[in-house]
Amino acid sequence: MSAIIPGVLLALAAVVLVLHPVVTGREASMEWDEEELTEAQHRRNIALLALRDVEYDFHAGKLNEADYRAMKQEISTEALDAIDDDEAEWNARQARGDSAESLGLPQDLEAEIAALRASIREGIVCPQCGHPNPRGCRFCGDCGSALPERKGAAEHVAGGS
Amino acid sequence: MIPALGEVALWIALPISIWGCALAFLGGRWSRGDLVLSAERSTYAVTALLAIAGVGIVAAFLGDQFQYWYVYNYSSINLHPFFKFSGLWAGQRGSLLFWGINLALFSSLAVWMNRSKNRDLMPYANGVLLAFLAFFISISLFVTPPFEQLGFTPTDGRGLNPQLQNYWMTIHPPTMYLGFTSFNVPFAFAMSALIVGRLDTRWIQATRKWILTSWFFLTLAVIFGMRWAYEELGWGGYWFWDPVENASLLPWLVATAFLHSVMIQESRGMLKVWNMGLVVLTFLMTIFATFLTRSGLIESVHSFAQNLTIAWIFLGCMAVTGGVASVLIIWRLPLLSSERQFESMLSRESAFLLNNLMLLGVAFAVTWGTMFPLLTEGLTGSKVAVGPPFFNQVNIPIGLLLLALMGIGPVIAWRQASPRNLMRNFLLPGAVLLGSLILLFSAGVRHVYALLTFSLGAFVLTIIVIEFWKGTRARARIEEENPFTAFVHLIRRNRRRWGGYIVHVGIVIMFMGFAGAAYDREVRQSMIPGETISIESPFGHEYSLTYQGLSTTLVPSMRQVIALFTVEKDGVDIGSITTQRQLVLAVNPPQPISEVGIRSTFVEDLYVILATVDDAVLLGSNEPQFQRATFQVLVNPLVPWIWYGGLIVALGALIGLWPGAGVPTRSRQAGSTARAARGGGLAGVGMDSEAYTSDSSTSAPATVG
């Protein structure tokens, strides 16, 4: 019997909590969060990681050079496709004007994409953070750690991942 | 009053969960954020209400409120408070509610963690979780009510099954439930991904951590269960292929298969239907395990429950869940097509696929052997027992193949491995394999399976050590770090891969522990004080145990008969060992149990069972003429390695799970900076990969298992 009053209070509390959004119209987000990765970005990241793994496998002696070059070529293409898709999505969003971030967009986007492609093809993927840096960089543009000082795409290593 | 409030809370939880489930699906369908928010709050509310119900039961136990049927049947006044607390999951009625509580906690955690991401998946995922919550709450209210009252208040309860009065037994069931219930979350995400049609890589990213969490708990639970059987059942072993043991193994096997094959999907875009199927199958296996344990249909050491209604309900639940999942998968088949084909039989993909087939083969054999007695009983009316010989005959060879694959997988390359590279990589491990075979054979190891297990184990360990060595060396060279720093960074950079390797080390050590059983020694003898029993260890030395006598005492709730031995190893006194037989008086009728004596060294256990004593002793007589007793003395080589291996497995899984190795999310600030810089391009790449690096290895062969 003594449980009646607390029980009623409990039921009331639960009902208020649950009905509150419906009554007041308060909403949970149904939106795609800007912070979340898009599918193209996921694919790009996976390709970049695969690239690092190929590096690792090559340096660990699991791949011979011919296989290594072939695989690297193939994965780089995947990465570039993903980057293209991401760019297309980004541009579409820009065209719709629904991003608040458009203010920060650099002028020369094309040049930057080109640089990115170059960095993936022959630049230096940072062994710390996986950020692809243009050729000739000595420090990572993203995390600031020192980059291996080697020329050519085949010779930097992703540090074991 | 608290128990009464708990019961009220359980009643309130039912309509809230049904409401939330309905609103979650409608909110998802109509894209109505208010309905979705209401549904998510329902999940939180149900969690709080179920927690209150759980507190109610614990309060009833601690307060000796025997007017409750459940407390009366599973407790007694003189039961230790620790076991009164664990009364919550000691019996069927409590444990099904406990199941619901765990599920609610995980559901709330999933909703909370995804409050600002995966929003398109969340309504349906939450809806699926709430549907299962409503299911378990309904069972607790209408089928196995934990708050049912007797109508009178007995002065004392019937007591807890003495075999459950063991610390392993207080932690084994909750761990099992944590493993089972946490798998509900990936299943819910999988269903949601199918409903929404968003079957790209993201739902896998959202759930992989959950699956690993669930796997971690399942692993621990299986090991805890083995430990309990070893210490408490007193027959000398840890695994009997008992139906309930098997039930706990099945979801583990399928989840292990998934953890491996998901890597093929991540890195190669293949096996999407297969992986979806494995998630569904693992989840069905968790329900199947509950069905086996809780229906009591099959004779088992866990025959704590016999309830046909429950059996039908769980079978129905499995049928509906499996049916709905299959329909959804078939509906979405076009979205689940493979992006690539297998290129070569000699590739890491093939090794993974073979691993999957082996694990599922074991799962199938175990299911078949477990269900066979039930099927034959249904068809012919007579029960046929399927014993350990069947399971060992089928599973040991498959286990050995898996062991070999554990070594081959990490070394073989993706896509296509070249024979020349394979040769180079397998040269040293192969030499170790051959060397150990020769060494062990010449040392007198003739048991084929044991010989293969130890040699393959050495092979796998060599490969893993080489992997660590190469990784550390490469990193140390490139980063100019000292080897130790390089080693730590190596693991931190790709926790999943290196954590997976550590899990493999643990599994190898456990396998060696299992193989030790080939050399178990046992003697059984009736003795009077002063007599000595000798047993030779397979490692060559000899134990001599001199029986000193029995003493019987009355301790609260039980009569305890203790036999004392002094132990000599090769003639050198190494101390004493006691073994007990207990007559538990706290249950009606009094029940005898044995409490074995175990003396553990690094490589073996000396295990002493007090098999029979004179009834007079159990009744309290300390007279000299009743001192004759029968003992079983066993030497179980390498059993301790099973527990060490288990610890290593847990450590490896924790490394894989450690936060930071988490589901890829971008730190808000850095993410926006990256966007501001150029909107998802150059800087974004670095940022995102950073979030990935620690965790999503695309080539790691080795997550777990």
Interface residues (C-beta under 8 A of the other chain):
Chain A: S2 A3 P6 G7 L10 A11 A14 V15 L17 V18 L19 H20 P21 V22 G25 R26 E27 A28 S29 M30 E31 W32 D33 E34 E35 E36 L37 T38 E39 Q41 H42 R43 R44 N45 I46 L48 L49 A50 D53 V54 Y56 D57 H59 A60 G61 K62 L63 N64 D67 M71 I83 D86 E87 E89 W90 Q94 S99 E101 S102 L103 G104 L105 P106 L109 E112 I113 A115 L116 C126 P127 C129 G130 H131 P132 C140 G141 D142 C143 P148 H156 V157 G159 G160 S161
Chain B: M1 A4 L5 E7 V8 A9 I12 I16 W19 G20 L23 G27 S31 R32 G33 D34 L35 V36 L37 S38 E40 R41 S42 Y44 A45 A48 L49 I52 R115 S116 K117 N118 R119 D120 M122 P123 D200 T201 R202 Q205 E266 S267 V411 I412 A413 W414 R415 Q416 A417 S418 R420 N421 R424 N425 E467 K470 G471 T472 A474 R475 I478 E479 H489 L490 R493 N494 R497 P664 T665 R666 R668 G671 S672 R675 A676 A677 R678 G679 G680 G681 L682 A683 G684 V685 G686 M687 D688 S689 E690 Y692 T693 S696 S697 T698 S699
